[in-house]
Amino acid sequence: MDSTHALGLMFAASALAAWSCLSFFIRAALKDAPLLQTTATTTLCNAILVLPAAWLLLPASAFRPSRPGTYLLLALIAFFMIALSRLTYYFAIRRIGPSRSVPIAASTPVVTGLLAALFLGEPLSPRIFTGLALFVAGVTTVVRAGQSPAHAGPASRRDLLVGYLSAIATTFIWSSTGVMMKAAGKDIPPMAVAAMAIWLGTPMAWLIAWRFEPGLSPSRIPPGNWRWVFLAAVCQTVAIPSYSLAMNHTLAVNVSSITSMQPLLVIFLARLFLREAENVNWRLLLGAAMTVSGTLTVVL
């Protein structure tokens, strides 16, 4: 095996592991903590940790777009991908758990293919229709897998529904901003796009927290949660450079194939460490496998 290709696969595996662990660390960070402030705090830590990574891996010229329209794209990516989608994703994780959120939210290639065909004029192939059908069937199966004990009871059914809708919303936000990132990436390196989006998205996340959660204070996050906040930020920071470097060292289809395994890895980890809390059963596994199959149908 070519050493460059092997290195690319290693970076892709690193991104897969980081994104998978992120969902569990966020779950722990949000326990008895305010959603908006915890999200903003994690994003701030992420922005700080990205600074040395960007300084080491990219020249200063990478952060100077040549087209004025790129600045608007960066602002839109910052708001939707960083400030908004992290809220919907973390809310879904809090309400329905990682093993039910990730199979839905991580199926972005399927929705991206559909959006690119509708708005960018890219060909709408039978593979996209097949992938979309598998995605819909997988989401339906995941929803029918039953709720976790942590959310059992009639009083939580509305929250459960909102949790699933939040995961679906995350998929569409990630997919649409993925198209924006592709456009911005034609002007500056993809990793620079991601870093600048995080830096711009951090004050946006804090403005949302300030507006909708009055009385911001570090004391509102329980002391035991801070290590999980930091670990979640580390995972976010590791995932972005790893994914970017993987794309530079091997084919995009190889990277997408590896990272699309996230739902199955999350369910495997939940089965090992959170078996009772996550209620991992055959329907959940089947639904996750169907969403992964839908993703692979599109990217391969």
C-alpha positions in Angstrom: 0.0 0.0 0.0 1.3 3.5 -0.9 2.5 5.3 2.2 0.6 8.5 1.3 -2.6 6.6 0.8 -2.1 4.7 4.1 -1.6 8.1 5.9 -4.8 9.4 4.4 -6.7 6.4 5.7 -5.2 7.0 9.1 -6.3 10.6 9.1 -9.8 9.5 8.0 -9.9 7.0 10.9 -8.8 9.7 13.3 -11.7 12.0 12.1 -14.1 9.1 12.5 -13.0 8.4 16.0 -13.1 12.1 17.0 -16.6 12.7 15.7 -17.9 9.5 17.3 -16.4 10.3 20.7 -17.7 13.9 20.4 -21.3 12.7 20.7 -20.7 11.0 24.0 -18.6 13.8 25.5 -21.3 16.3 24.6 -23.9 14.1 26.2 -21.9 14.1 29.4 -21.2 17.9 29.2 -24.9 18.7 28.9 -26.0 16.8 32.0 -27.8 19.3 34.3 -26.2 22.1 32.3 -27.8 24.9 30.1 -27.8 23.9 26.5 -26.9 27.3 24.9 -24.2 28.3 27.3 -22.6 24.8 27.2 -22.7 24.9 23.4 -21.1 28.4 23.3 -18.4 27.4 25.8 -17.5 24.3 23.9 -17.3 26.3 20.7 -15.1 28.9 22.3 -12.7 26.2 23.5 -12.8 24.7 20.0 -11.9 28.1 18.5 -9.0 28.5 20.9 -7.6 25.0 20.1 -7.9 25.5 16.4 -5.5 28.5 16.5 -2.3 26.5 16.9 -3.5 23.8 14.4 -4.2 26.5 11.8 -0.9 28.2 12.5 1.1 25.0 12.0 -0.7 23.6 9.0 -1.6 26.7 6.9 0.2 29.8 5.7 -1.2 33.3 6.5 -2.2 33.7 2.8 -4.7 30.9 3.2 -6.9 33.1 5.3 -7.2 35.9 2.7 -10.0 35.2 0.2 -9.6 36.7 -3.2 -13.3 37.0 -3.9 -15.6 39.3 -1.9 -18.4 36.8 -2.1 -16.3 34.3 0.0 -16.7 36.5 3.0 -20.5 36.3 2.8 -20.2 32.5 2.4 -18.0 32.3 5.5 -20.5 34.3 7.5 -23.4 32.1 6.4 -21.3 28.9 7.2 -20.4 30.3 10.6 -24.0 31.0 11.5 -25.6 27.8 10.1 -22.9 25.2 10.6 -21.3 26.5 13.9 -23.9 28.6 15.8 -27.1 26.9 14.7 -26.4 23.2 13.7 -24.4 22.6 16.9 -27.4 23.7 18.9 -29.8 21.4 17.0 -27.3 18.5 17.1 -26.5 18.9 20.8 -30.2 19.2 21.6 -30.9 16.0 19.7 -28.1 14.2 21.6 -29.5 15.5 24.9 -33.1 14.4 24.0 -32.6 11.1 22.2 -29.0 10.1 22.9 -26.0 9.7 20.5 -27.0 6.2 19.1 -30.3 7.7 17.8 -29.0 11.2 16.8 -25.9 10.2 14.9 -27.5 7.7 12.4 -29.8 10.5 11.3 -27.5 13.6 11.5 -24.5 11.9 9.9 -26.2 11.0 6.6 -25.4 14.3 5.0 -23.9 12.9 1.7 -27.4 11.7 0.8 -29.1 15.0 1.4 -26.2 17.0 -0.1 -26.5 15.0 -3.3 -30.1 15.9 -3.5 -29.6 19.6 -2.7 -26.7 19.8 -5.2 -28.9 18.4 -7.9 -31.8 20.8 -7.1 -29.8 24.0 -6.7 -26.4 23.5 -8.4 -27.6 21.6 -11.4 -25.5 18.5 -10.6 -26.9 15.3 -12.2 -29.6 13.5 -10.2 -28.6 9.9 -10.6 -30.4 6.7 -9.6 -27.8 6.3 -6.9 -29.0 9.5 -5.2 -32.6 8.2 -5.3 -31.5 4.8 -3.9 -29.4 6.5 -1.2 -32.3 8.8 -0.3 -34.7 5.8 -0.1 -32.3 3.9 2.2 -31.9 7.1 4.3 -35.6 7.5 4.8 -36.1 3.8 5.6 -33.2 3.9 8.0 -34.5 7.0 9.9 -38.0 5.4 10.1 -36.4 2.3 11.6 -34.3 4.2 14.1 -37.4 6.1 15.3 -39.3 2.8 15.6 -36.4 1.4 17.6 -38.0 2.8 20.8 -36.7 5.4 23.2 -34.0 5.1 25.8 -34.9 4.5 29.4 -33.7 8.0 30.2 -36.5 9.4 28.0 -39.2 6.9 28.9 -42.7 8.0 30.0 -45.6 9.9 28.4 -44.3 13.3 29.6 -41.2 13.1 27.4 -42.9 12.1 24.1 -43.0 15.7 22.9 -39.3 16.2 23.7 -38.6 12.9 22.0 -40.3 14.1 18.8 -38.5 17.4 18.9 -35.2 15.5 19.4 -35.7 13.5 16.2 -36.8 16.6 14.3 -33.6 18.4 15.6 -31.5 15.5 14.3 -33.2 15.7 10.9 -32.8 19.5 10.9 -29.1 19.0 11.6 -28.8 16.8 8.5 -30.3 19.5 6.3 -28.2 22.3 7.8 -24.9 20.3 7.4 -25.9 19.3 3.9 -26.7 22.9 2.8 -23.6 24.4 4.4 -21.5 21.6 2.9 -22.5 23.0 -0.5 -21.4 26.5 0.7 -18.1 25.1 2.0 -17.5 23.5 -1.3 -18.0 26.9 -3.0 -15.8 28.7 -0.5 -13.1 26.0 -0.8 -12.6 27.0 -4.4 -11.1 30.3 -3.1 -9.3 29.3 0.0 -8.2 25.9 1.5 -11.0 23.8 3.0 -9.3 23.8 6.4 -9.1 27.6 6.3 -12.8 27.7 5.6 -13.5 25.5 8.6 -11.2 27.4 10.9 -12.6 30.8 9.9 -16.1 29.6 10.3 -15.4 28.4 13.8 -13.8 31.8 14.7 -16.7 33.7 13.2 -19.3 31.3 14.7 -18.1 31.6 18.3 -19.4 35.1 19.0 -22.6 34.2 17.2 -23.1 31.2 19.5 -22.5 33.5 22.5 -25.0 36.1 21.3 -27.6 33.3 21.0 -26.8 32.1 24.5 -26.9 35.7 25.9 -30.3 36.4 24.2 -32.1 33.2 25.1 -30.4 32.2 28.4 -30.1 35.3 30.6 -27.7 35.3 33.5 -24.7 33.6 31.8 -22.2 32.4 34.4 -19.5 29.7 34.5 -21.1 28.4 37.7 -24.2 27.3 35.7 -22.1 24.5 34.2 -21.6 21.9 36.9 -17.9 21.5 37.9 -17.8 17.9 36.9 -18.9 18.8 33.4 -16.0 21.0 32.5 -13.7 18.1 31.6 -16.3 16.8 29.1 -16.7 20.3 27.6 -12.9 20.4 27.1 -12.8 16.8 25.6 -15.7 17.6 23.3 -13.7 20.7 22.1 -10.6 18.6 21.6 -12.6 16.1 19.5 -14.0 18.9 17.3 -10.5 20.3 16.9 -8.9 16.9 16.0 -11.7 16.0 13.5 -11.4 19.0 11.3 -7.6 18.9 10.5 -7.8 15.1 10.3 -10.6 15.2 7.7 -8.8 17.9 5.7 -5.5 16.1 5.7 -7.2 12.8 4.8 -8.7 14.5 1.8 -5.2 15.7 0.8 -3.6 12.2 1.1 -6.2 9.9 -0.4 -9.3 9.8 -2.6 -12.4 11.6 -1.3 -14.4 8.4 -1.8 -12.1 6.6 0.7 -12.4 9.3 3.3 -16.2 9.5 2.9 -16.5 5.7 3.1 -14.6 5.6 6.4 -16.3 8.6 8.1 -19.7 7.3 7.0 -19.2 4.4 9.5 -19.8 6.8 12.4 -23.4 5.6 13.2 -22.2 2.0 13.5 -19.2 3.0 15.6 -21.4 5.1 17.9 -23.8 2.3 18.4 -20.9 -0.1 19.1 -19.5 2.2 21.7 -23.0 2.8 23.2 -23.5 -1.0 23.4 -20.2 -1.4 25.3 -20.4 1.5 27.7 -24.1 2.8 27.8 -26.1 -0.3 27.1 -29.0 0.4 29.4 -29.0 4.2 29.0 -29.0 4.0 25.1 -31.3 1.0 24.7 -29.3 -0.5 21.8 -31.5 -3.1 20.0 -31.8 -4.8 16.6 -34.1 -2.1 15.1 -31.6 0.6 16.0 -28.7 -1.4 14.5 -30.7 -2.1 11.4 -31.7 1.5 11.0 -28.1 2.7 11.4 -26.9 0.1 8.9 -29.5 1.4 6.4 -28.5 5.0 6.7 -24.8 4.0 6.3 -25.8 2.0 3.2 -27.6 5.0 1.8 -24.5 7.2 2.4 -22.2 4.6 0.8 -24.5 4.3 -2.2 -24.1 8.0 -2.9 -20.3 8.3 -2.2 -19.1 5.1 -3.9 
